[in-house]
């Protein structure tokens, strides 16, 4: 299967950045997130909780976790 990502990601007051590529996040033992987008110019990682839930991940938020 070949995935083709084109276009832009919109964030923070309608700023747009170009999608350059995609890839999996994780290591050889386990892939955590598949097809994560690499976006030009972003200096921080962005995570969409709703998209993770749509892909079957279970998200739990707890106070004082760390």
MOZI-V995991 format. One record per pair of residues at least 24 apart in sequence whose ideal C-beta (glycine too) atoms are under 8 Angstrom apart, sorted by sequence separation. I is the first residue (numbers start at 1). J is the second residue. D is the distance in Angstrom with one decimal. If there is no record, write none. Layout:
i:I j:J d:D
i:I j:J d:D
This chain:
i:17 j:41 d:4.6
i:17 j:42 d:6.0
i:9 j:37 d:6.6
i:9 j:39 d:5.0
i:3 j:35 d:6.2
i:5 j:37 d:6.2
i:9 j:42 d:7.9
i:11 j:46 d:6.6
i:9 j:46 d:7.8
